[in-house]
Amino acid sequence: MFSTLLDAGRDLAQAGRYLGQSMRLMVGLPEYDTYVAHMEATHPDQPMMSYEAFFRERQEARYGGAGKRGGCC
């Protein structure tokens, strides 16, 4: 019984993490921790962007930089 409760608690915590990540992605907030983990695991020899640089890069990728919209907005 106790292990079943622990399993349910772990499942609920995991679901909460996924929900939080999904909400951040829906409103356009990038996942810096995921980027850091990826860089450490697969590209340890490459420099890592600061949070500010990462955020700017993600915003530009999502919305385009200055002059990329080709119109008034």
PDB file of N, CA, C, O and CB in Angstrom:
ATOM      1  N   MET A   1       0.822  -1.189   0.000  1.00  0.00           N
ATOM      2  CA  MET A   1       0.000   0.000   0.000  1.00  0.00           C
ATOM      3  C   MET A   1       0.870   1.258   0.000  1.00  0.00           C
ATOM      4  O   MET A   1       0.627   2.198  -0.757  1.00  0.00           O
ATOM      5  CB  MET A   1      -0.937  -0.005   1.206  1.00  0.00           C
ATOM      6  N   PHE A   2       1.903   1.255   0.878  1.00  0.00           N
ATOM      7  CA  PHE A   2       2.766   2.429   0.996  1.00  0.00           C
ATOM      8  C   PHE A   2       3.519   2.690  -0.300  1.00  0.00           C
ATOM      9  O   PHE A   2       3.653   3.838  -0.722  1.00  0.00           O
ATOM     10  CB  PHE A   2       3.753   2.251   2.148  1.00  0.00           C
ATOM     11  N   SER A   3       4.016   1.619  -0.937  1.00  0.00           N
ATOM     12  CA  SER A   3       4.750   1.817  -2.196  1.00  0.00           C
ATOM     13  C   SER A   3       3.820   2.311  -3.297  1.00  0.00           C
ATOM     14  O   SER A   3       4.247   3.061  -4.176  1.00  0.00           O
ATOM     15  CB  SER A   3       5.433   0.510  -2.634  1.00  0.00           C
ATOM     16  N   THR A   4       2.565   1.904  -3.260  1.00  0.00           N
ATOM     17  CA  THR A   4       1.598   2.389  -4.238  1.00  0.00           C
ATOM     18  C   THR A   4       1.385   3.886  -4.069  1.00  0.00           C
ATOM     19  O   THR A   4       1.270   4.608  -5.059  1.00  0.00           O
ATOM     20  CB  THR A   4       0.263   1.639  -4.103  1.00  0.00           C
ATOM     21  N   LEU A   5       1.332   4.363  -2.833  1.00  0.00           N
ATOM     22  CA  LEU A   5       1.184   5.795  -2.573  1.00  0.00           C
ATOM     23  C   LEU A   5       2.419   6.560  -3.037  1.00  0.00           C
ATOM     24  O   LEU A   5       2.308   7.652  -3.594  1.00  0.00           O
ATOM     25  CB  LEU A   5       0.935   6.047  -1.080  1.00  0.00           C
ATOM     26  N   LEU A   6       3.600   5.980  -2.803  1.00  0.00           N
ATOM     27  CA  LEU A   6       4.827   6.626  -3.270  1.00  0.00           C
ATOM     28  C   LEU A   6       4.853   6.716  -4.789  1.00  0.00           C
ATOM     29  O   LEU A   6       5.222   7.746  -5.353  1.00  0.00           O
ATOM     30  CB  LEU A   6       6.056   5.866  -2.769  1.00  0.00           C
ATOM     31  N   ASP A   7       4.459   5.629  -5.445  1.00  0.00           N
ATOM     32  CA  ASP A   7       4.406   5.633  -6.910  1.00  0.00           C
ATOM     33  C   ASP A   7       3.424   6.683  -7.414  1.00  0.00           C
ATOM     34  O   ASP A   7       3.710   7.398  -8.374  1.00  0.00           O
ATOM     35  CB  ASP A   7       4.013   4.245  -7.441  1.00  0.00           C
ATOM     36  N   ALA A   8       2.277   6.772  -6.773  1.00  0.00           N
ATOM     37  CA  ALA A   8       1.270   7.766  -7.176  1.00  0.00           C
ATOM     38  C   ALA A   8       1.811   9.178  -6.959  1.00  0.00           C
ATOM     39  O   ALA A   8       1.575  10.064  -7.780  1.00  0.00           O
ATOM     40  CB  ALA A   8      -0.051   7.567  -6.381  1.00  0.00           C
ATOM     41  N   GLY A   9       2.524   9.389  -5.874  1.00  0.00           N
ATOM     42  CA  GLY A   9       3.113  10.699  -5.609  1.00  0.00           C
ATOM     43  C   GLY A   9       4.156  11.064  -6.648  1.00  0.00           C
ATOM     44  O   GLY A   9       4.212  12.206  -7.106  1.00  0.00           O
ATOM     45  N   ARG A  10       4.980  10.100  -7.020  1.00  0.00           N
ATOM     46  CA  ARG A  10       5.989  10.347  -8.063  1.00  0.00           C
ATOM     47  C   ARG A  10       5.329  10.637  -9.400  1.00  0.00           C
ATOM     48  O   ARG A  10       5.762  11.531 -10.127  1.00  0.00           O
ATOM     49  CB  ARG A  10       6.936   9.142  -8.199  1.00  0.00           C
ATOM     50  N   ASP A  11       4.288   9.891  -9.728  1.00  0.00           N
ATOM     51  CA  ASP A  11       3.567  10.125 -10.983  1.00  0.00           C
ATOM     52  C   ASP A  11       2.936  11.512 -10.998  1.00  0.00           C
ATOM     53  O   ASP A  11       2.969  12.205 -12.015  1.00  0.00           O
ATOM     54  CB  ASP A  11       2.487   9.052 -11.193  1.00  0.00           C
ATOM     55  N   LEU A  12       2.365  11.911  -9.874  1.00  0.00           N
ATOM     56  CA  LEU A  12       1.752  13.228  -9.775  1.00  0.00           C
ATOM     57  C   LEU A  12       2.796  14.332  -9.909  1.00  0.00           C
ATOM     58  O   LEU A  12       2.552  15.336 -10.577  1.00  0.00           O
ATOM     59  CB  LEU A  12       1.006  13.366  -8.451  1.00  0.00           C
ATOM     60  N   ALA A  13       3.953  14.155  -9.280  1.00  0.00           N
ATOM     61  CA  ALA A  13       5.028  15.142  -9.383  1.00  0.00           C
ATOM     62  C   ALA A  13       5.524  15.247 -10.822  1.00  0.00           C
ATOM     63  O   ALA A  13       5.765  16.349 -11.314  1.00  0.00           O
ATOM     64  CB  ALA A  13       6.192  14.774  -8.445  1.00  0.00           C
ATOM     65  N   GLN A  14       5.678  14.120 -11.495  1.00  0.00           N
ATOM     66  CA  GLN A  14       6.111  14.117 -12.893  1.00  0.00           C
ATOM     67  C   GLN A  14       5.072  14.814 -13.766  1.00  0.00           C
ATOM     68  O   GLN A  14       5.427  15.596 -14.647  1.00  0.00           O
ATOM     69  CB  GLN A  14       6.348  12.673 -13.390  1.00  0.00           C
ATOM     70  N   ALA A  15       3.809  14.539 -13.529  1.00  0.00           N
ATOM     71  CA  ALA A  15       2.751  15.196 -14.300  1.00  0.00           C
ATOM     72  C   ALA A  15       2.787  16.704 -14.070  1.00  0.00           C
ATOM     73  O   ALA A  15       2.572  17.480 -15.001  1.00  0.00           O
ATOM     74  CB  ALA A  15       1.365  14.627 -13.920  1.00  0.00           C
ATOM     75  N   GLY A  16       3.056  17.120 -12.838  1.00  0.00           N
ATOM     76  CA  GLY A  16       3.171  18.542 -12.537  1.00  0.00           C
ATOM     77  C   GLY A  16       4.329  19.183 -13.272  1.00  0.00           C
ATOM     78  O   GLY A  16       4.202  20.304 -13.765  1.00  0.00           O
ATOM     79  N   ARG A  17       5.458  18.491 -13.356  1.00  0.00           N
ATOM     80  CA  ARG A  17       6.611  19.027 -14.097  1.00  0.00           C
ATOM     81  C   ARG A  17       6.278  19.178 -15.575  1.00  0.00           C
ATOM     82  O   ARG A  17       6.605  20.193 -16.191  1.00  0.00           O
ATOM     83  CB  ARG A  17       7.842  18.113 -13.923  1.00  0.00           C
ATOM     84  N   TYR A  18       5.623  18.159 -16.147  1.00  0.00           N
ATOM     85  CA  TYR A  18       5.240  18.236 -17.559  1.00  0.00           C
ATOM     86  C   TYR A  18       4.241  19.369 -17.796  1.00  0.00           C
ATOM     87  O   TYR A  18       4.338  20.095 -18.785  1.00  0.00           O
ATOM     88  CB  TYR A  18       4.642  16.897 -18.024  1.00  0.00           C
ATOM     89  N   LEU A  19       3.290  19.510 -16.889  1.00  0.00           N
ATOM     90  CA  LEU A  19       2.301  20.573 -17.025  1.00  0.00           C
ATOM     91  C   LEU A  19       2.983  21.942 -16.962  1.00  0.00           C
ATOM     92  O   LEU A  19       2.689  22.824 -17.768  1.00  0.00           O
ATOM     93  CB  LEU A  19       1.223  20.454 -15.926  1.00  0.00           C
ATOM     94  N   GLY A  20       3.889  22.112 -16.006  1.00  0.00           N
ATOM     95  CA  GLY A  20       4.606  23.378 -15.887  1.00  0.00           C
ATOM     96  C   GLY A  20       5.421  23.683 -17.132  1.00  0.00           C
ATOM     97  O   GLY A  20       5.419  24.814 -17.617  1.00  0.00           O
ATOM     98  N   GLN A  21       6.109  22.693 -17.646  1.00  0.00           N
ATOM     99  CA  GLN A  21       6.901  22.882 -18.859  1.00  0.00           C
ATOM    100  C   GLN A  21       5.990  23.241 -20.033  1.00  0.00           C
ATOM    101  O   GLN A  21       6.315  24.129 -20.822  1.00  0.00           O
ATOM    102  CB  GLN A  21       7.718  21.610 -19.180  1.00  0.00           C
ATOM    103  N   SER A  22       4.867  22.564 -20.149  1.00  0.00           N
ATOM    104  CA  SER A  22       3.932  22.853 -21.238  1.00  0.00           C
ATOM    105  C   SER A  22       3.398  24.271 -21.142  1.00  0.00           C
ATOM    106  O   SER A  22       3.287  24.967 -22.152  1.00  0.00           O
ATOM    107  CB  SER A  22       2.774  21.860 -21.225  1.00  0.00           C
ATOM    108  N   MET A  23       3.067  24.704 -19.927  1.00  0.00           N
ATOM    109  CA  MET A  23       2.549  26.060 -19.742  1.00  0.00           C
ATOM    110  C   MET A  23       3.609  27.102 -20.120  1.00  0.00           C
ATOM    111  O   MET A  23       3.297  28.094 -20.779  1.00  0.00           O
ATOM    112  CB  MET A  23       2.095  26.267 -18.281  1.00  0.00           C
ATOM    113  N   ARG A  24       4.844  26.878 -19.708  1.00  0.00           N
ATOM    114  CA  ARG A  24       5.914  27.821 -20.056  1.00  0.00           C
ATOM    115  C   ARG A  24       6.111  27.890 -21.562  1.00  0.00           C
ATOM    116  O   ARG A  24       6.307  28.973 -22.112  1.00  0.00           O
ATOM    117  CB  ARG A  24       7.229  27.422 -19.373  1.00  0.00           C
ATOM    118  N   LEU A  25       6.061  26.752 -22.228  1.00  0.00           N
ATOM    119  CA  LEU A  25       6.230  26.734 -23.678  1.00  0.00           C
ATOM    120  C   LEU A  25       5.056  27.404 -24.387  1.00  0.00           C
ATOM    121  O   LEU A  25       5.247  28.057 -25.413  1.00  0.00           O
ATOM    122  CB  LEU A  25       6.389  25.300 -24.172  1.00  0.00           C
ATOM    123  N   MET A  26       3.840  27.251 -23.852  1.00  0.00           N
ATOM    124  CA  MET A  26       2.673  27.860 -24.485  1.00  0.00           C
ATOM    125  C   MET A  26       2.730  29.382 -24.435  1.00  0.00           C
ATOM    126  O   MET A  26       2.257  30.052 -25.354  1.00  0.00           O
ATOM    127  CB  MET A  26       1.399  27.370 -23.815  1.00  0.00           C
ATOM    128  N   VAL A  27       3.304  29.928 -23.376  1.00  0.00           N
ATOM    129  CA  VAL A  27       3.377  31.384 -23.284  1.00  0.00           C
ATOM    130  C   VAL A  27       4.705  31.910 -23.796  1.00  0.00           C
ATOM    131  O   VAL A  27       4.966  33.111 -23.723  1.00  0.00           O
ATOM    132  CB  VAL A  27       3.165  31.832 -21.852  1.00  0.00           C
ATOM    133  N   GLY A  28       5.536  31.034 -24.310  1.00  0.00           N
ATOM    134  CA  GLY A  28       6.759  31.471 -24.970  1.00  0.00           C
ATOM    135  C   GLY A  28       7.965  31.586 -24.067  1.00  0.00           C
ATOM    136  O   GLY A  28       8.966  32.173 -24.477  1.00  0.00           O
ATOM    137  N   LEU A  29       7.919  31.054 -22.855  1.00  0.00           N
ATOM    138  CA  LEU A  29       9.091  31.086 -21.993  1.00  0.00           C
ATOM    139  C   LEU A  29       9.983  29.898 -22.305  1.00  0.00           C
ATOM    140  O   LEU A  29       9.547  28.752 -22.194  1.00  0.00           O
ATOM    141  CB  LEU A  29       8.684  31.086 -20.507  1.00  0.00           C
ATOM    142  N   PRO A  30      11.212  30.150 -22.690  1.00  0.00           N
ATOM    143  CA  PRO A  30      12.111  29.053 -23.049  1.00  0.00           C
ATOM    144  C   PRO A  30      12.549  28.255 -21.815  1.00  0.00           C
ATOM    145  O   PRO A  30      12.486  28.751 -20.690  1.00  0.00           O
ATOM    146  CB  PRO A  30      13.339  29.600 -23.783  1.00  0.00           C
ATOM    147  N   GLU A  31      12.978  27.059 -22.035  1.00  0.00           N
ATOM    148  CA  GLU A  31      13.376  26.134 -20.979  1.00  0.00           C
ATOM    149  C   GLU A  31      14.894  26.121 -20.871  1.00  0.00           C
ATOM    150  O   GLU A  31      15.554  25.264 -21.458  1.00  0.00           O
ATOM    151  CB  GLU A  31      12.831  24.707 -21.254  1.00  0.00           C
ATOM    152  N   TYR A  32      15.447  27.066 -20.123  1.00  0.00           N
ATOM    153  CA  TYR A  32      16.895  27.218 -20.007  1.00  0.00           C
ATOM    154  C   TYR A  32      17.541  26.002 -19.345  1.00  0.00           C
ATOM    155  O   TYR A  32      18.616  25.572 -19.765  1.00  0.00           O
ATOM    156  CB  TYR A  32      17.227  28.475 -19.217  1.00  0.00           C
ATOM    157  N   ASP A  33      16.905  25.447 -18.324  1.00  0.00           N
ATOM    158  CA  ASP A  33      17.477  24.278 -17.642  1.00  0.00           C
ATOM    159  C   ASP A  33      17.646  23.101 -18.598  1.00  0.00           C
ATOM    160  O   ASP A  33      18.632  22.369 -18.517  1.00  0.00           O
ATOM    161  CB  ASP A  33      16.593  23.864 -16.460  1.00  0.00           C
ATOM    162  N   THR A  34      16.693  22.922 -19.493  1.00  0.00           N
ATOM    163  CA  THR A  34      16.787  21.846 -20.485  1.00  0.00           C
ATOM    164  C   THR A  34      17.956  22.101 -21.430  1.00  0.00           C
ATOM    165  O   THR A  34      18.692  21.181 -21.784  1.00  0.00           O
ATOM    166  CB  THR A  34      15.467  21.720 -21.284  1.00  0.00           C
ATOM    167  N   TYR A  35      18.118  23.364 -21.836  1.00  0.00           N
ATOM    168  CA  TYR A  35      19.233  23.741 -22.699  1.00  0.00           C
ATOM    169  C   TYR A  35      20.566  23.456 -22.009  1.00  0.00           C
ATOM    170  O   TYR A  35      21.470  22.885 -22.620  1.00  0.00           O
ATOM    171  CB  TYR A  35      19.138  25.229 -23.085  1.00  0.00           C
ATOM    172  N   VAL A  36      20.692  23.848 -20.748  1.00  0.00           N
ATOM    173  CA  VAL A  36      21.932  23.629 -20.003  1.00  0.00           C
ATOM    174  C   VAL A  36      22.238  22.136 -19.909  1.00  0.00           C
ATOM    175  O   VAL A  36      23.369  21.715 -20.155  1.00  0.00           O
ATOM    176  CB  VAL A  36      21.834  24.247 -18.590  1.00  0.00           C
ATOM    177  N   ALA A  37      21.236  21.341 -19.556  1.00  0.00           N
ATOM    178  CA  ALA A  37      21.445  19.892 -19.448  1.00  0.00           C
ATOM    179  C   ALA A  37      21.867  19.300 -20.793  1.00  0.00           C
ATOM    180  O   ALA A  37      22.752  18.446 -20.847  1.00  0.00           O
ATOM    181  CB  ALA A  37      20.162  19.198 -18.942  1.00  0.00           C
ATOM    182  N   HIS A  38      21.240  19.748 -21.869  1.00  0.00           N
ATOM    183  CA  HIS A  38      21.598  19.261 -23.204  1.00  0.00           C
ATOM    184  C   HIS A  38      23.038  19.629 -23.550  1.00  0.00           C
ATOM    185  O   HIS A  38      23.798  18.793 -24.038  1.00  0.00           O
ATOM    186  CB  HIS A  38      20.638  19.833 -24.262  1.00  0.00           C
ATOM    187  N   MET A  39      23.410  20.890 -23.292  1.00  0.00           N
ATOM    188  CA  MET A  39      24.764  21.336 -23.623  1.00  0.00           C
ATOM    189  C   MET A  39      25.809  20.566 -22.807  1.00  0.00           C
ATOM    190  O   MET A  39      26.842  20.163 -23.343  1.00  0.00           O
ATOM    191  CB  MET A  39      24.906  22.850 -23.373  1.00  0.00           C
ATOM    192  N   GLU A  40      25.544  20.366 -21.531  1.00  0.00           N
ATOM    193  CA  GLU A  40      26.493  19.628 -20.688  1.00  0.00           C
ATOM    194  C   GLU A  40      26.634  18.181 -21.138  1.00  0.00           C
ATOM    195  O   GLU A  40      27.730  17.620 -21.102  1.00  0.00           O
ATOM    196  CB  GLU A  40      26.050  19.673 -19.226  1.00  0.00           C
ATOM    197  N   ALA A  41      25.525  17.575 -21.562  1.00  0.00           N
ATOM    198  CA  ALA A  41      25.548  16.160 -21.939  1.00  0.00           C
ATOM    199  C   ALA A  41      26.121  15.926 -23.333  1.00  0.00           C
ATOM    200  O   ALA A  41      26.841  14.951 -23.549  1.00  0.00           O
ATOM    201  CB  ALA A  41      24.154  15.588 -21.868  1.00  0.00           C
ATOM    202  N   THR A  42      25.807  16.811 -24.283  1.00  0.00           N
ATOM    203  CA  THR A  42      26.171  16.515 -25.667  1.00  0.00           C
ATOM    204  C   THR A  42      27.213  17.445 -26.270  1.00  0.00           C
ATOM    205  O   THR A  42      27.838  17.099 -27.273  1.00  0.00           O
ATOM    206  CB  THR A  42      24.959  16.557 -26.503  1.00  0.00           C
ATOM    207  N   HIS A  43      27.411  18.610 -25.682  1.00  0.00           N
ATOM    208  CA  HIS A  43      28.371  19.568 -26.228  1.00  0.00           C
ATOM    209  C   HIS A  43      29.216  20.202 -25.120  1.00  0.00           C
ATOM    210  O   HIS A  43      29.268  21.428 -25.018  1.00  0.00           O
ATOM    211  CB  HIS A  43      27.639  20.659 -27.019  1.00  0.00           C
ATOM    212  N   PRO A  44      29.871  19.400 -24.298  1.00  0.00           N
ATOM    213  CA  PRO A  44      30.611  19.973 -23.160  1.00  0.00           C
ATOM    214  C   PRO A  44      31.780  20.866 -23.568  1.00  0.00           C
ATOM    215  O   PRO A  44      32.246  21.681 -22.773  1.00  0.00           O
ATOM    216  CB  PRO A  44      31.128  18.864 -22.288  1.00  0.00           C
ATOM    217  N   ASP A  45      32.248  20.717 -24.793  1.00  0.00           N
ATOM    218  CA  ASP A  45      33.392  21.507 -25.263  1.00  0.00           C
ATOM    219  C   ASP A  45      32.982  22.869 -25.821  1.00  0.00           C
ATOM    220  O   ASP A  45      33.844  23.704 -26.096  1.00  0.00           O
ATOM    221  CB  ASP A  45      34.147  20.735 -26.325  1.00  0.00           C
ATOM    222  N   GLN A  46      31.691  23.104 -25.992  1.00  0.00           N
ATOM    223  CA  GLN A  46      31.216  24.364 -26.559  1.00  0.00           C
ATOM    224  C   GLN A  46      30.787  25.334 -25.460  1.00  0.00           C
ATOM    225  O   GLN A  46      30.317  24.907 -24.405  1.00  0.00           O
ATOM    226  CB  GLN A  46      30.049  24.110 -27.522  1.00  0.00           C
ATOM    227  N   PRO A  47      30.949  26.644 -25.704  1.00  0.00           N
ATOM    228  CA  PRO A  47      30.513  27.619 -24.696  1.00  0.00           C
ATOM    229  C   PRO A  47      28.989  27.617 -24.560  1.00  0.00           C
ATOM    230  O   PRO A  47      28.263  27.374 -25.524  1.00  0.00           O
ATOM    231  CB  PRO A  47      31.011  29.034 -25.063  1.00  0.00           C
ATOM    232  N   MET A  48      28.528  27.892 -23.348  1.00  0.00           N
ATOM    233  CA  MET A  48      27.104  27.901 -23.063  1.00  0.00           C
ATOM    234  C   MET A  48      26.613  29.346 -22.978  1.00  0.00           C
ATOM    235  O   MET A  48      27.280  30.203 -22.397  1.00  0.00           O
ATOM    236  CB  MET A  48      26.800  27.136 -21.750  1.00  0.00           C
ATOM    237  N   MET A  49      25.445  29.608 -23.561  1.00  0.00           N
ATOM    238  CA  MET A  49      24.869  30.950 -23.500  1.00  0.00           C
ATOM    239  C   MET A  49      24.410  31.261 -22.081  1.00  0.00           C
ATOM    240  O   MET A  49      23.991  30.373 -21.340  1.00  0.00           O
ATOM    241  CB  MET A  49      23.692  31.083 -24.486  1.00  0.00           C
ATOM    242  N   SER A  50      24.496  32.532 -21.719  1.00  0.00           N
ATOM    243  CA  SER A  50      23.899  32.973 -20.461  1.00  0.00           C
ATOM    244  C   SER A  50      22.380  32.893 -20.612  1.00  0.00           C
ATOM    245  O   SER A  50      21.868  32.738 -21.720  1.00  0.00           O
ATOM    246  CB  SER A  50      24.361  34.432 -20.083  1.00  0.00           C
ATOM    247  N   TYR A  51      21.662  32.999 -19.487  1.00  0.00           N
ATOM    248  CA  TYR A  51      20.208  32.965 -19.557  1.00  0.00           C
ATOM    249  C   TYR A  51      19.692  34.089 -20.452  1.00  0.00           C
ATOM    250  O   TYR A  51      18.785  33.888 -21.259  1.00  0.00           O
ATOM    251  CB  TYR A  51      19.596  33.074 -18.150  1.00  0.00           C
ATOM    252  N   GLU A  52      20.280  35.272 -20.299  1.00  0.00           N
ATOM    253  CA  GLU A  52      19.825  36.424 -21.079  1.00  0.00           C
ATOM    254  C   GLU A  52      20.035  36.196 -22.579  1.00  0.00           C
ATOM    255  O   GLU A  52      19.142  36.472 -23.380  1.00  0.00           O
ATOM    256  CB  GLU A  52      20.563  37.695 -20.630  1.00  0.00           C
ATOM    257  N   ALA A  53      21.205  35.698 -22.957  1.00  0.00           N
ATOM    258  CA  ALA A  53      21.484  35.425 -24.368  1.00  0.00           C
ATOM    259  C   ALA A  53      20.563  34.330 -24.895  1.00  0.00           C
ATOM    260  O   ALA A  53      20.069  34.419 -26.019  1.00  0.00           O
ATOM    261  CB  ALA A  53      22.957  35.019 -24.559  1.00  0.00           C
ATOM    262  N   PHE A  54      20.332  33.307 -24.092  1.00  0.00           N
ATOM    263  CA  PHE A  54      19.442  32.214 -24.478  1.00  0.00           C
ATOM    264  C   PHE A  54      18.022  32.739 -24.700  1.00  0.00           C
ATOM    265  O   PHE A  54      17.375  32.400 -25.692  1.00  0.00           O
ATOM    266  CB  PHE A  54      19.446  31.105 -23.401  1.00  0.00           C
ATOM    267  N   PHE A  55      17.547  33.562 -23.777  1.00  0.00           N
ATOM    268  CA  PHE A  55      16.201  34.111 -23.872  1.00  0.00           C
ATOM    269  C   PHE A  55      16.058  34.954 -25.138  1.00  0.00           C
ATOM    270  O   PHE A  55      15.071  34.823 -25.862  1.00  0.00           O
ATOM    271  CB  PHE A  55      15.872  34.951 -22.626  1.00  0.00           C
ATOM    272  N   ARG A  56      17.040  35.819 -25.407  1.00  0.00           N
ATOM    273  CA  ARG A  56      17.006  36.643 -26.622  1.00  0.00           C
ATOM    274  C   ARG A  56      16.994  35.779 -27.878  1.00  0.00           C
ATOM    275  O   ARG A  56      16.228  36.036 -28.806  1.00  0.00           O
ATOM    276  CB  ARG A  56      18.208  37.595 -26.657  1.00  0.00           C
ATOM    277  N   GLU A  57      17.839  34.759 -27.906  1.00  0.00           N
ATOM    278  CA  GLU A  57      17.917  33.880 -29.075  1.00  0.00           C
ATOM    279  C   GLU A  57      16.583  33.173 -29.306  1.00  0.00           C
ATOM    280  O   GLU A  57      16.131  33.067 -30.446  1.00  0.00           O
ATOM    281  CB  GLU A  57      19.047  32.844 -28.899  1.00  0.00           C
ATOM    282  N   ARG A  58      15.953  32.693 -28.244  1.00  0.00           N
ATOM    283  CA  ARG A  58      14.658  32.013 -28.367  1.00  0.00           C
ATOM    284  C   ARG A  58      13.568  32.974 -28.817  1.00  0.00           C
ATOM    285  O   ARG A  58      12.707  32.607 -29.617  1.00  0.00           O
ATOM    286  CB  ARG A  58      14.264  31.370 -27.036  1.00  0.00           C
ATOM    287  N   GLN A  59      13.598  34.208 -28.307  1.00  0.00           N
ATOM    288  CA  GLN A  59      12.610  35.202 -28.717  1.00  0.00           C
ATOM    289  C   GLN A  59      12.774  35.531 -30.201  1.00  0.00           C
ATOM    290  O   GLN A  59      11.789  35.625 -30.933  1.00  0.00           O
ATOM    291  CB  GLN A  59      12.740  36.482 -27.863  1.00  0.00           C
ATOM    292  N   GLU A  60      14.018  35.705 -30.638  1.00  0.00           N
ATOM    293  CA  GLU A  60      14.256  35.999 -32.051  1.00  0.00           C
ATOM    294  C   GLU A  60      13.844  34.824 -32.933  1.00  0.00           C
ATOM    295  O   GLU A  60      13.295  35.023 -34.016  1.00  0.00           O
ATOM    296  CB  GLU A  60      15.731  36.340 -32.284  1.00  0.00           C
ATOM    297  N   ALA A  61      14.106  33.609 -32.476  1.00  0.00           N
ATOM    298  CA  ALA A  61      13.712  32.428 -33.248  1.00  0.00           C
ATOM    299  C   ALA A  61      12.193  32.330 -33.341  1.00  0.00           C
ATOM    300  O   ALA A  61      11.658  31.925 -34.373  1.00  0.00           O
ATOM    301  CB  ALA A  61      14.290  31.148 -32.613  1.00  0.00           C
ATOM    302  N   ARG A  62      11.508  32.695 -32.278  1.00  0.00           N
ATOM    303  CA  ARG A  62      10.052  32.594 -32.262  1.00  0.00           C
ATOM    304  C   ARG A  62       9.382  33.724 -33.038  1.00  0.00           C
ATOM    305  O   ARG A  62       8.469  33.486 -33.829  1.00  0.00           O
ATOM    306  CB  ARG A  62       9.552  32.591 -30.835  1.00  0.00           C
ATOM    307  N   TYR A  63       9.839  34.951 -32.808  1.00  0.00           N
ATOM    308  CA  TYR A  63       9.152  36.111 -33.375  1.00  0.00           C
ATOM    309  C   TYR A  63       9.903  36.783 -34.515  1.00  0.00           C
ATOM    310  O   TYR A  63       9.344  37.650 -35.187  1.00  0.00           O
ATOM    311  CB  TYR A  63       8.905  37.111 -32.305  1.00  0.00           C
ATOM    312  N   GLY A  64      11.140  36.408 -34.746  1.00  0.00           N
ATOM    313  CA  GLY A  64      11.933  37.022 -35.799  1.00  0.00           C
ATOM    314  C   GLY A  64      12.588  38.293 -35.287  1.00  0.00           C
ATOM    315  O   GLY A  64      12.062  38.986 -34.415  1.00  0.00           O
ATOM    316  N   GLY A  65      13.740  38.573 -35.850  1.00  0.00           N
ATOM    317  CA  GLY A  65      14.473  39.769 -35.442  1.00  0.00           C
ATOM    318  C   GLY A  65      13.935  41.003 -36.143  1.00  0.00           C
ATOM    319  O   GLY A  65      12.951  40.932 -36.879  1.00  0.00           O
ATOM    320  N   ALA A  66      14.581  42.122 -35.912  1.00  0.00           N
ATOM    321  CA  ALA A  66      14.169  43.389 -36.517  1.00  0.00           C
ATOM    322  C   ALA A  66      14.243  43.282 -38.038  1.00  0.00           C
ATOM    323  O   ALA A  66      15.228  42.795 -38.592  1.00  0.00           O
ATOM    324  CB  ALA A  66      15.058  44.558 -36.011  1.00  0.00           C
ATOM    325  N   GLY A  67      13.199  43.737 -38.691  1.00  0.00           N
ATOM    326  CA  GLY A  67      13.173  43.736 -40.143  1.00  0.00           C
ATOM    327  C   GLY A  67      12.786  42.412 -40.779  1.00  0.00           C
ATOM    328  O   GLY A  67      12.695  42.339 -42.005  1.00  0.00           O
ATOM    329  N   LYS A  68      12.561  41.392 -40.021  1.00  0.00           N
ATOM    330  CA  LYS A  68      12.220  40.084 -40.605  1.00  0.00           C
ATOM    331  C   LYS A  68      10.740  39.941 -40.932  1.00  0.00           C
ATOM    332  O   LYS A  68      10.355  39.039 -41.676  1.00  0.00           O
ATOM    333  CB  LYS A  68      12.626  38.979 -39.661  1.00  0.00           C
ATOM    334  N   ARG A  69       9.923  40.807 -40.393  1.00  0.00           N
ATOM    335  CA  ARG A  69       8.483  40.671 -40.634  1.00  0.00           C
ATOM    336  C   ARG A  69       8.083  41.293 -41.962  1.00  0.00           C
ATOM    337  O   ARG A  69       7.050  40.938 -42.530  1.00  0.00           O
ATOM    338  CB  ARG A  69       7.690  41.316 -39.500  1.00  0.00           C
ATOM    339  N   GLY A  70       8.895  42.221 -42.459  1.00  0.00           N
ATOM    340  CA  GLY A  70       8.619  42.780 -43.754  1.00  0.00           C
ATOM    341  C   GLY A  70       7.352  43.622 -43.815  1.00  0.00           C
ATOM    342  O   GLY A  70       6.745  43.749 -44.878  1.00  0.00           O
ATOM    343  N   GLY A  71       6.959  44.182 -42.721  1.00  0.00           N
ATOM    344  CA  GLY A  71       5.744  45.001 -42.735  1.00  0.00           C
ATOM    345  C   GLY A  71       5.802  46.044 -41.650  1.00  0.00           C
ATOM    346  O   GLY A  71       6.878  46.403 -41.171  1.00  0.00           O
ATOM    347  N   CYS A  72       4.658  46.519 -41.271  1.00  0.00           N
ATOM    348  CA  CYS A  72       4.614  47.619 -40.307  1.00  0.00           C
ATOM    349  C   CYS A  72       4.823  47.134 -38.886  1.00  0.00           C
ATOM    350  O   CYS A  72       5.296  47.904 -38.050  1.00  0.00           O
ATOM    351  CB  CYS A  72       3.294  48.352 -40.407  1.00  0.00           C
ATOM    352  N   CYS A  73       4.495  45.909 -38.586  1.00  0.00           N
ATOM    353  CA  CYS A  73       4.523  45.467 -37.187  1.00  0.00           C
ATOM    354  C   CYS A  73       5.761  44.695 -36.920  1.00  0.00           C
ATOM    355  O   CYS A  73       5.972  44.235 -35.798  1.00  0.00           O
ATOM    356  CB  CYS A  73       3.308  44.630 -36.843  1.00  0.00           C
TER     357      CYS A  73
END
